Amino acid sequence: MRALYSSGSRKVLRTFDRLELARDTVLYEPGKPVHSLYFPEDAVVSFWAETGAGGSIEVWTVGAEGLAGAAAVLSETSPYRGVVMVPGHAFVTTTDAFRKHLETPGRFHIELLEYCQRL
């Protein structure tokens, strides 16, 4: 998020809403549609995979350096459960609005694709 805000992507980011995320808020469920994408500002979102034995394991976390909901770039659903572990703020946009931004060539499009490639 910080890198995007300092780049030529500021115009796009101004269209996002800023909101507060409470600890333990579930943002995504496995196999469920991704409706919103979150760019944490000072919050941390943890992603959990089901083990098949009734348990789960943390597979990664996303903070100010990333995007929660990146699965929406390639798919309609989330493969993991996304839960707010550290409360704070995030910028949020709908999946539809995000995809429209990706369809428009420019700095935002390039930077987000580069980020997704690094995942």
ZIMONOR-V641342 format. One record per run of one state. SS is the DSSP state (H for helix, E for strand, C for the rest). FROM is the first residue (numbers start at 1). TO is the last residue. If there is no record, write none. Layout:
# ZIMONOR-V641342
ss->[SS/SS]
from->[FROM/FROM]
to->[TO/TO]
This chain:
# ZIMONOR-V641342
ss->[C/H/C/H/C/E/C/E/C/E/C/E/C/E/C/E/C/E/C/E/C/H/C/E/C/E/C/E/H/C/H/C]
from->[1/2/7/10/14/17/22/26/29/30/31/33/34/36/41/44/51/56/63/68/69/71/75/77/79/81/87/88/95/104/107/119]
to->[1/6/9/13/16/21/25/28/29/30/32/33/35/40/43/50/55/62/67/68/70/74/76/78/80/86/87/94/103/106/118/119]
